[in-house]
Amino acid sequence: MSENERTVVKPGEIIRPYIDLDIVKEVSKRLYDLEVLDGKELNSYDDRNYHIHVSTKTTNSHITHVCFHGYVLKVLNSLDSRHEDYVEAQNGMILHVAEKGISTPRPVKNINGELMSLESFPCDQNRSKSEINLQCLVRLLEYIPGRILRGVPYTTSLLTQIGNMTGRLDNALTDFQHPAHTRHRRIWNLTEVSDLRRFIYCIRDEDRSRLIQDVIHSFQSDVTKNYNLLKSGTLHADVNDYNILVSEQPTNGEYDVIGVLDFGDSVYSCYVFEIAIIMCYVILESDVIDPIDAGGHTLAGFLQEFLLGREDLKVLKQCVCARFAQSLVMGDYSAENDPENAEYVLSTAQKGWTTLKTLWQMSKQELYGRWSRICQEHYGIDANFGDDL
């Protein structure tokens, strides 16, 4: 693979641009003829995202109505920006699921009628002295009001809806394919779990390092070697508590799922990865319902919309734990290389190590037994995990 074809970050590589509000204002005006009134940066691992409110006046003929709720200006990291076909696939994917009734921010055309453009950005705040400029793709998406899932109390109803949305998303994508999704690899794709070994040096604790090694080894033995048995298709591949949009019910203060965000990790891969990823995050963050049971209710909601077979379900534990491993290892690595973003990238670590250890030490019989009972007793779903565990 040539350097230009590479899609997985190297240890120590700087790919995240530096962007402040002044840069956001300049880029928005120059590319979209939108005057930014105010803006706030949103969380992201490797990219830069700003929620902006703009003036209602524009000469951009491709914007017929300025979005009342504003826009998200997305500046992609320099590594992923080398692959315009992949970003084109994301744009097509967003429009495809939106047409099928899933609420998600739609991309907006710039003054040249394009959904993206390649621009130069500094890699740190010393712009005048910086010797390195990063070439990054810029997009603008309509902003959908609501709040992210993170920090919301997880009720049984909400967990079911989270699973439902994830399953609906996969159903909507069964007839969508783009060749870039089959070629593109990112460190966050679960197929790249073995690559975590290159970043484990950031884990200073020997017991934690050994735990990650065990998870990787099991994933390679039980999942990687059986890809041909697993159901596959185009996935969002990063449905998590930052990428699910919810709204509060005015009558009782509970929350409903209303949309999904950020298709930046989308890929053609195994469907079991999709549900494993969101189960990882609900298990981690559930503090009202028992975390393991929270995973079961989310799984049941998913299976109501999208069925998985025995071969998929029997490796679900390894897939959930592999996502924990990715988040913990890459969180430590990113914090070490980008201290200003440490609070966000280490969000999983606060409880993640304890939760992963507990989950990993549970037998499949116990874990799958609990999830199977939830599916059957609460939803009438026969989740076939198989008997040869």
C-alpha atoms as one frame of an Amber mdcrd trajectory, in Angstrom:
protein
   0.000   0.000   0.000   1.380   3.427  -0.957   1.509   6.335   1.502  -1.414
   8.033  -0.256  -3.503   4.880   0.011  -2.890   4.468   3.763  -5.988   4.917
   5.935  -4.798   3.888   9.424  -3.005   6.458  11.591   0.622   5.901  12.569
   1.729   6.282  16.210   2.754   9.917  16.774   1.249  11.198  13.518  -0.448
  14.628  13.661  -3.683  14.546  11.690  -6.022  16.843  13.671  -5.997  20.454
  12.447  -6.041  23.522  14.642  -9.171  25.601  14.110 -10.550  28.508  16.124
 -13.669  30.610  15.637 -11.867  33.148  13.454 -10.902  30.392  11.028 -14.451
  29.045  11.123 -15.842  32.468  10.211 -13.405  32.908   7.331 -14.013  29.443
   5.883 -17.807  29.693   6.208 -17.890  33.029   4.398 -15.437  32.071   1.670
 -16.855  28.626   0.878 -20.563  29.033   1.653 -21.141  32.797   1.738 -22.517
  32.458   5.251 -21.752  35.061   7.905 -21.156  33.342  11.240 -22.806  35.089
  14.195 -21.569  32.644  16.838 -20.063  29.196  17.057 -19.218  26.450  19.520
 -16.815  23.557  19.046 -18.262  20.055  19.365 -16.406  16.993  20.612 -14.434
  14.863  18.169 -11.445  12.524  18.310  -9.530  13.424  15.149 -11.684  15.991
  13.320 -12.908  19.491  14.125 -16.642  20.230  14.293 -18.273  23.597  15.002
 -21.953  24.313  15.545 -22.516  27.726  13.985 -25.405  30.157  13.762 -25.380
  32.379  10.691 -27.019  35.440   9.193 -30.127  34.782   7.075 -28.577  36.580
   4.111 -26.539  34.641   1.543 -25.858  34.731  -2.176 -25.174  30.981  -2.239
 -27.714  29.822  -4.833 -27.521  26.267  -3.476 -28.985  27.338  -0.112 -32.647
  28.118  -0.713 -33.468  28.506   2.997 -30.886  29.229   5.690 -31.268  26.619
   8.428 -32.860  28.278  11.476 -31.039  25.980  13.895 -27.660  26.596  12.267
 -25.095  24.266  10.755 -22.169  22.048  11.677 -18.949  22.952   9.917 -16.950
  19.709   9.726 -13.222  19.733   9.032 -11.967  16.215   8.485  -8.561  15.108
   9.751  -5.741  15.153   7.217  -5.430  11.368   6.952  -9.061  10.699   6.030
  -9.050  13.807   3.817  -6.765  11.983   1.372  -9.686   9.772   0.417 -12.339
  11.932  -1.230 -14.132   8.883  -2.574 -14.720   7.730   1.000 -16.193  11.095
   1.995 -18.325  10.940  -1.143 -19.560   7.549   0.087 -20.459   9.090   3.450
 -22.438  11.865   1.779 -24.316   9.323  -0.332 -24.989   7.200   2.734 -26.397
  10.161   4.678 -28.739  11.140   1.869 -29.803   7.499   1.421 -30.859   6.935
   5.031 -32.459  10.387   5.215 -34.652   9.483   2.262 -35.717   6.375   4.202
 -36.975   8.431   7.125 -33.992   8.390   9.487 -33.298  11.850  10.877 -29.688
  12.864  10.283 -27.947  16.124   9.312 -27.861  16.543   5.534 -24.799  17.972
   3.735 -25.025  21.431   2.124 -23.472  22.504  -1.170 -20.866  25.293  -1.193
 -20.889  28.254  -3.611 -19.370  26.024  -6.300 -22.155  23.457  -5.968 -19.896
  20.905  -4.245 -20.540  18.945  -1.034 -16.878  19.200   0.055 -13.645  21.017
  -0.697  -9.989  20.506   0.249  -8.509  23.348   2.324  -5.259  24.090   4.172
  -5.187  24.398   7.989  -2.431  24.790  10.609  -1.639  21.904  12.938  -1.305
  24.170  16.009  -2.338  27.621  17.169   0.980  29.250  16.194  -0.299  29.660
  12.673   2.275  32.202  11.543   5.166  30.054  12.806   3.813  26.634  11.896
   5.932  24.733   9.413   3.234  22.128   8.824  -0.097  22.752   7.133  -2.662
  19.985   6.992  -4.821  19.444   3.917  -8.343  18.763   5.186 -11.749  18.291
   3.601 -14.452  20.750   4.654 -18.172  20.014   4.702 -21.236  21.813   6.027
 -24.228  19.928   7.442 -27.597  21.152   8.620 -27.927  21.150  12.405 -30.708
  19.074  13.977 -31.860  20.362  17.398 -31.765  17.977  20.314 -29.103  16.699
  22.676 -26.673  13.850  22.486 -27.427  10.660  24.368 -24.428  10.942  26.673
 -25.432  11.945  30.195 -29.115  11.029  29.795 -30.573   8.478  32.272 -31.041
   5.151  30.495 -34.567   3.841  30.975 -35.699   0.505  29.571 -37.747   2.351
  26.960 -34.794   4.481  25.881 -32.471   1.470  25.657 -34.987  -0.324  23.467
 -35.243   2.743  21.229 -31.452   2.910  20.958 -31.435  -0.680  19.728 -34.384
   0.026  17.421 -32.627   2.995  15.823 -29.446   0.996  15.280 -31.416  -1.835
  13.657 -33.453   0.579  11.514 -30.230   2.150  10.332 -28.827  -1.200   9.211
 -32.114  -2.064   7.509 -32.034   1.236   5.623 -28.534   0.448   4.385 -29.147
  -3.080   3.119 -29.586  -1.702  -0.415 -26.768   0.844  -0.228 -23.238   0.095
  -1.372 -20.292   2.235  -2.391 -16.937   0.741  -3.422 -15.059   3.071  -1.047
 -16.687   1.376   1.944 -15.065  -1.929   1.014 -11.591  -0.401   0.642 -11.391
   2.063   3.495  -9.814   1.035   6.803  -9.702   3.073   9.990  -8.205   2.231
  13.359 -11.748   2.446  14.786 -13.116  -0.293  12.547 -13.424  -3.470  14.595
 -11.651  -5.349  11.825  -8.526  -3.420  12.871  -8.482  -4.655  16.484  -5.128
  -6.385  15.994  -3.593  -2.990  15.129  -4.125  -1.940  18.748  -0.898  -3.746
  19.573   1.008  -0.859  17.992  -0.502   1.549  20.506  -0.451  -0.533  23.708
   2.793   1.148  24.766   0.555   3.963  26.097  -0.934   1.571  28.686   1.561
   1.727  31.566  -0.223  -0.753  33.860   0.881  -4.361  33.208  -2.440  -5.937
  34.227  -4.365  -3.636  31.911  -1.953  -4.269  29.073  -2.346  -8.026  29.575
  -6.147  -7.672  29.563  -6.046  -5.876  26.213  -3.750  -8.558  24.797  -6.200
 -11.256  25.918  -9.125  -9.478  24.269  -7.192  -9.047  21.018  -6.117 -12.693
  20.975  -9.661 -13.954  21.572 -11.066 -11.631  18.901  -8.567 -12.899  16.357
  -9.245 -16.541  17.233 -13.041 -16.437  17.404 -14.077 -13.510  15.191 -11.417
 -12.698  12.606 -11.022 -16.329  11.536 -14.797 -16.659  11.097 -15.620 -13.544
   9.069 -17.015 -15.737   6.305 -19.708 -17.000   8.708 -20.870 -13.544   9.786
 -23.617 -11.487   8.150 -22.139  -8.408   6.457 -23.208  -5.141   4.859 -22.703
  -1.381   4.981 -22.581  -0.112   8.577 -22.569   3.221  10.360 -19.930   1.512
  12.561 -19.844   4.151  15.310 -23.300   4.347  16.854 -22.366   5.581  20.321
 -23.572   7.934  23.043 -22.123  10.963  21.242 -23.712  10.043  17.897 -27.299
   9.372  18.985 -29.634  12.360  19.207 -32.453  12.442  21.780 -35.206  14.815
  22.881 -36.882  15.183  26.269 -40.559  14.416  26.715 -42.225  17.479  28.300
 -44.675  15.357  30.326 -42.368  13.053  32.275 -38.775  14.129  31.627 -37.853
  10.881  29.871 -36.044  10.870  26.549 -36.767   9.547  23.071 -34.283   8.773
  20.298 -34.805  11.158  17.372 -31.770  10.814  15.119 -28.232   9.653  14.416
 -25.079  11.642  13.710 -21.598  11.266  12.168 -21.045   8.656   9.454 -17.275
   9.199   9.528 -16.440   5.588  10.436 -18.888   3.915   8.054 -17.648   0.736
   6.411 -18.691  -2.516   4.757 -18.269  -5.035   7.555 -20.019  -7.434   9.955
 -23.432  -6.436  11.291 -22.656  -7.846  14.731 -20.086  -5.047  15.066 -22.852
  -2.451  14.789 -24.801  -3.670  17.796 -21.627  -4.553  19.745 -20.396  -0.960
  19.528 -23.512   0.664  20.960 -23.827  -2.094  23.567 -20.314  -1.244  24.745
 -21.314   2.349  25.450 -24.676   1.654  27.107 -23.049  -0.965  29.340 -20.408
   1.590  30.259 -22.768   4.470  31.002 -25.866   2.787  32.475 -26.221   3.815
  36.125 -29.988   3.354  36.610 -30.413  -0.118  35.132 -27.847  -2.853  35.757
 -25.222  -2.333  32.992 -25.320  -5.941  31.755 -29.114  -5.826  31.591 -28.891
  -2.478  29.782 -26.912  -4.248  27.086 -29.623  -6.903  26.875 -32.443  -4.393
  26.362 -30.431  -2.628  23.652 -29.770  -5.938  21.917 -33.466  -6.827  22.055
 -34.408  -3.485  20.477 -31.922  -4.127  17.689 -33.219  -7.643  17.049 -36.764
  -6.288  16.796 -35.611  -4.427  13.679 -32.715  -6.481  12.343 -32.189 -10.199
  12.861 -28.805 -11.769  13.503 -28.028 -15.460  13.276 -26.395 -17.841  15.698
 -22.879 -17.392  14.320 -23.154 -13.615  14.766 -24.535 -13.723  18.303 -22.084
 -16.307  19.624 -19.174 -13.837  19.160 -21.009 -10.835  20.578 -19.034 -10.843
  23.837 -15.688 -10.679  22.032 -16.973  -7.840  19.833 -18.278  -5.767  22.757
 -15.021  -6.256  24.666 -12.981  -5.435  21.553 -14.752  -2.077  21.337 -13.923
  -1.417  24.988 -10.298  -2.226  24.187 -10.253   0.141  21.210 -11.747   2.990
  23.190  -9.413   2.538  26.152  -6.201   2.118  24.176  -6.886   4.837  21.615
  -8.143   7.127  24.377  -4.813   6.881  26.199  -2.889   7.256  22.945  -4.884
  10.304  21.797  -4.635  11.991  25.208  -0.869  11.584  25.146  -0.596  13.087
  21.658  -3.361  15.718  21.904  -3.580  16.917  25.545  -6.123  19.660  24.779
  -8.634  16.954  23.813  -7.819  14.651  26.742 -11.095  15.121  28.623 -13.111
  13.883  25.657 -10.873  11.043  24.492 -10.482   9.673  28.042 -14.222   9.704
  28.740 -14.408   5.914  28.469 -11.469   5.374  30.836 -13.256   6.720  33.914
 -15.200   3.493  34.351 -14.051   1.573  31.316 -11.232  -0.481  32.773 -13.341
  -1.809  35.646 -16.288  -2.515  33.352 -14.174  -4.309  30.755 -12.546  -6.489
  33.426 -15.941  -7.447  34.863 -17.392  -8.201  31.435 -14.346 -10.170  30.298
 -14.367 -12.358  33.408 -18.044 -13.309  32.969 -18.572 -16.642  31.281 -20.472
 -16.689  28.018 -23.044 -18.975  29.623 -23.833 -16.388  32.301 -23.659 -13.353
  30.028 -25.642 -14.787  27.136 -28.092 -16.377  29.555 -28.985 -12.960  30.962
 -29.307 -11.359  27.543 -31.333 -14.289  26.218 -33.780 -14.100  29.150 -34.291
 -10.371  28.643 -34.969 -10.874  24.941 -37.433 -13.704  25.603 -39.238 -12.504
  28.738 -39.547  -8.801  27.874 -39.774  -8.865  24.076 -40.719 -12.395  23.026
 -37.516 -12.692  20.977 -35.615 -15.963  20.765 -31.988 -14.812  20.660 -30.113
 -17.864  19.428 -26.677 -17.710  21.014 -26.170 -21.428  20.451 -25.464 -24.205
  22.929 -21.761 -24.805  22.207 -20.417 -21.996  24.375
